[in-house]
Amino acid sequence: MRSLLLGAVLAGIACAASAQTKPATTPSPGSASVRTQLHSLHYGNVHDLRRGPDGQWTGTATQNGVEKQVTIGPKGTVTAR
């Protein structure tokens, strides 16, 4: 009888714990994913990446032999100057 009661209590705790689990959210991109995105757009020598308080990443990268200042917005938009 005790083991049955203990099993019911443990099952109840497990159900309550799973009900409180928050759904996974998409993580904000880190420097590794920003580098990967820039490499996919044919930028090389990516360096000095910094994330600003507004969520934008800024850094320096080379494209077609020309060094450019790049900005990557929170939604992944790349701007080069």
N, C-alpha and C positions, 0 to 999 in steps of 0.2 A: 504494500500500500504506500509506504514512504517513497519508494523508487518511482512509482507512478505519479505521485504528487510532485516529486522533485522534477521529473521529466516534464510535467505540464507547466511548472513554474519556469523552467529553463526555456521551453518553447515560447512562452509568453514574453519573456525578456528578449529573445532573439527577434520576435516579430515586432516588438516595440522599437528595438534598435534599428531594424531595417526600414521602418516607417519614417524614422527621423533622418535618414540619409538624404542629403541634398543631391539633386541631379548634377551630373558633371557639366561644367560650363567650358566653353572654349577658352583656353588660356591665351593671354595676350602674347604676341610674338616676342621671342627673345632674340638676342643678337645672332644666334645660330640660324634661326629661320630667316632673319633679315638678310644674312650673308647668302643663304641658299637662294633666296628670291633674287638678289642682285646677280649672283652667278648665273641663274637661269635667264637673265636678261643680258647676258654677255658682258657683265662687268667683272673686272679682275682686280687684284691687289686691293681688296676692300680693307680699310683700316680706320681707326679713330671713330668707331661707332659709339654714339652716346644717345641715350634716350632722354628726351626732354620731359618736363612736367605735363605737357599737353599730349603725351603719348607718341609724338613723332620721333623717329630716329634720324640722326644726321651723321654724316661721315664723309670719307673720301674714297673714291673708287676710280679705276681706269677703264675706259671703253674706247676701243679702236686706237690705242696708244695715247689717248688724251686723258689727263687726270681731271676729274670733275668732283664738285661738291654734290652729294646726293642727300635727298630728304625722302624718307619713307613714312607716309602717313599711317595713322592707326588702322585704316582699312586696306593698306597695302599699296597705295598709290605712290609711284616713284617719280620724283622730280630731280632733274640734274641741271646743274649750272656750271 
